[in-house]
Amino acid sequence: MPLLRLRGEGRCEGEGGSGGLPPAGVEAVTDSYATAQLNGLKAAILATGGVTLLSFLGTPRLPAGRQSRPRPQDTDAPAGVTGPTL
């Protein structure tokens, strides 16, 4: 089931006409529905953008690069041997 189900204006007009509404009423309902869909979409995009911008407030303290730690010396390896040991 999709999270957002939108109906086209043509489908709304068809259903409104078959429901017994006069043509002027069908057009008014269809226009109102289309406007509500656009307003809802704009609000969702605005909210998503706002959350994205707010998330940047927490990122200035994050490290910019990888911080490497010194590798511990392997005390069991003979002198002069490098690389991973099994």
Secondary structure, 3 states (H helix, E strand, C coil): CCCCCCCCHHHHHHHHHHCCCCHHHHHHHHHHHHHHHHHHHHHHHHHHHHHHHHHHHHCCCCCCCCCCCCCCCCCCCCCCCCCCCC
